[in-house]
Amino acid sequence: MKGFLLRFALFLLLLALFGELFFRYAVVASNTAYKVLDPEFRILVDDTSGTRAGTYTLGRLAELRVPWRVNRQGWKSAADYEPRHEGRKPVIALIGDSYIAGFQVEDAQHMTAVMEELLDHRWDVYSFGQGGSCCSQFLQVARYVRARFDPDVYVILCRDSDWGQSITQNARDKNIWQIEWRDSVYAEVPPRFRAAWYRRLPKHSALVRYFSYNVNLDLLGSFRGGWSRPRPLIGRRAKAKPGSAPPVRAAMEHVVGRLRQEIPDRPVVFMYDALRDRVYWGKPPYSAYLLSILKDMAAKYEIPVFDLAPVFVADWNERHEKFSFAIDDHWTEHGHRVVAQGLFDFLISEGIVKDAGAGYEDSH
Amino acid sequence: MAFTSLLFGLFLAAVFLIYWTLPRRNGHFQNALLLAANVVFYARWDWRLCGLLAGAALVDYIAGLNLGPEAPRLRRRLFFALSLTVNVGLLGFLKYYNFFAESFSDFLRLFGLHGDPHTLRLLLPLGISFFTFQRLTYTIELFRQRIPVTRDLLAFLVFATFFPVVTAGPIERAKTLLPQFLKAREFNAASAGDGLRQVLWGLFRKIVIADNLAPIVAEAFAGSARLAGIDLAAALFLFSMQLYVDFAAYSDMAMGVGKLLGVRVMRNFAYPYFSRDIGEFWRRWHISMSSWFRDYVYTPLSMKVSLAQRGRRFLNILVTFAVSGLWHGANWTFVAWGTLHGLFFARQTFVRPPQYDSHMVAEGRLLPKWRELGQMLITFALVTLAWAFFRADSLPHALGYLGAMVCGAWLQLPLHLLPIGYCLALLGLEWLRRRKVHALQIEMLPRVARWAIYFGLVFAIFVFGDFGVNDFFYAQF
């Protein structure tokens, strides 16, 4: 028995060592930045204390390899972000989740770079994306962005699932800023994330990272916000439990209303994402119910909503080139280009960017 | 708790370590641990049905106490009837009630009568067909006075709920499995090592091969009208492989886990696709089930039938296969599949009796003779055609699939060449290893070579494995 166990332990040890080497140098396991909590605003940003560069890989065979860099402010970008000062170019801030972070594409192909090109490099586009974020978190990120960088335009990317995910009663996510339905109003609940050294330990292992990021097994689940993924209580699940779900309309009102109240002097745009697969199948690419509520709410607070679905549908009908990877739902380079072009056109059509060379205050 | 999950790996490791450190005296401690493990394993799927499993097992235990040779004849018959009624009644009610209610209603409609089926929303216990048949072997064999009564309740409960076989077999016999729990099990490093290898081989076949074939097959069966004939034929071939690999992988893992715990679990597959006729196929495919039906359905039906009564024998074969088809699932497709297999026996029954003993084809040779190759291909083609009924949702679906396959275009390359290639490679490997219980019995190789092969398999699982929630195909039965 002892001999058997020793041999088996030796086998596992050698297997782990071989795995470490294999997934470090042959099939390179994906790597992303460590997260820390901004002490003042309590939102997750990328850690800038150690290495700020790495390689993101996608797929079992690491078919896609993309180098990434984190700037000094803790966001995935090659360029540093500057606070407002005389002589700074006008800035568009993109706030969102992993789609805005865009680890799957190189910086030069990211929608920020495409937009800067479309804007003739007379504007800077800053992206503030963190995987797993949702609308309640975007509100807090917008506060952070305003205080630190005071951009000229705010663009917030959201989709159907972001509303349900925002509400603690649906699923508490300790990594994000959420809202909680208490006494018929929403109260904001800060995250409880702690960047302890032992939480980072597993990510040193290429084997663990391979299973977590390339295979998408939730090995790092406990480090990313719980073993089980949040299952928002919206739509059919909410209908199945009448009275149990906090109202999504009030959640939207809280987020949209606060945004308008706290950023009264700058244009804010909601960019509403569409499910790519449903675009390819020719089906409605989002919940028309949620979008209609958002549009009502946005109209009430004079915030324009940019619907990405028609942009995706038009491009798909014209080119038949997919916007997302076959093995991952995030935007490809083509997806980033289409979104950037669509957003640029929308900002022009709405008069938010009247002259690509002038900032908001100059152009109004 | 699926055998392929990380959770099961941790569970097995914990059970293994505790199991072999417990005192061996009479095996009571080992049995207590196994019973706890069985409960945890089953409760992980649905804890509410543990009571049903235990209740039915207790009925059989009590029936068994009254089936001993010393018991009066009437009492023996009564308790045997009780056991049969409870087991077959539970299985019939939970698995077949809705099927028969709907079928009866459809039948009435044929005559213009309205008979709305009164169906029930029943939760079908996982593995009910397997554990019911396994327990039945105890009372049937006791009634036939072929095994002694078991008074050790703990050992009996472990036998009735043994976690490696409870959800998808092999359907163990009381005669072989139960006595193993009546004494302490001793650790055997060689057997445990072989068990680990068998688990690894099963895991590889399930996660890398079967689960990667599943979506291709599902797509073909969902949209058979859109595909060319050759693609449908290829998908049917891939389903044939998926089903075999999936179920044989489960059986391998069950056997391997059994070996780790010092318990011999019967072999369920013996390279069935190398069979030269349908009779040989059924001696090599799902051996535990086919031998169960042979021993407990066909043999009693044929007890008073002479060899000359070929028509009667053939009818018994048809009945046995139709019932075995129904055992798989409450759908006419399974009945059709079973009946089709029964019909395949027509040639053996009326024209030419079975020619082969249990020896493997091309014994002592590397390659089969042309004649053997032809026989194997014909048997494989027949079995594969019948799988269309096994996989389809309904009889029209199966007939539509086969119709589209025959009438569709054939003069082109199939879409999924790579999966066909690796299935053929697997068959080639199995051909070379056909004298072994499983392909990973490579103890004659130097350790470095063996470990390199293990590493290769583990990394193939890591890189090519499908880690989605893919239950074993046979777990649904």
Boltz contact constraints between the chains, C-beta under 6 A:
constraints:
  - contact:
      token1: [A, 1]
      token2: [B, 20]
      max_distance: 6.0
  - contact:
      token1: [A, 1]
      token2: [B, 187]
      max_distance: 6.0
  - contact:
      token1: [A, 4]
      token2: [B, 189]
      max_distance: 6.0
  - contact:
      token1: [A, 4]
      token2: [B, 192]
      max_distance: 6.0
  - contact:
      token1: [A, 60]
      token2: [B, 463]
      max_distance: 6.0
  - contact:
      token1: [A, 215]
      token2: [B, 467]
      max_distance: 6.0
  - contact:
      token1: [A, 217]
      token2: [B, 467]
      max_distance: 6.0
